[in-house]
Amino acid sequence: MEPIAHTIQLLAHRITCEGFGDDSLDLLVIAHAARDLHVNEILVQVMIDEHEPVVARERAFALVARSISSASERPRNLTEPVERPLVTAC
């Protein structure tokens, strides 16, 4: 299993059982992977924003996870530069 897929699976389980807790580092890793794969930036921002309603964050997480899964199955152009500023999930 790919490392990001494993991180998503573990985080999804924790969110289901405990809700969003102290998962900011895992969310940041997933957010960076999502940005690398050109997943919708609004979804990524909602997912990592602690001020958003929990239900909105859960839905955004699900959509980001699905987008990462489907995007990672497509061939990527590795010569295309990817800019991603480091943003904390806090």
Secondary structure as GFF3:
##gff-version 3
##sequence-region A 1 90
A	DSSP	alpha_helix	3	18	.	.	.	ID=ss1
A	DSSP	alpha_helix	24	36	.	.	.	ID=ss2
A	DSSP	alpha_helix	41	48	.	.	.	ID=ss3
A	DSSP	alpha_helix	54	73	.	.	.	ID=ss4
###
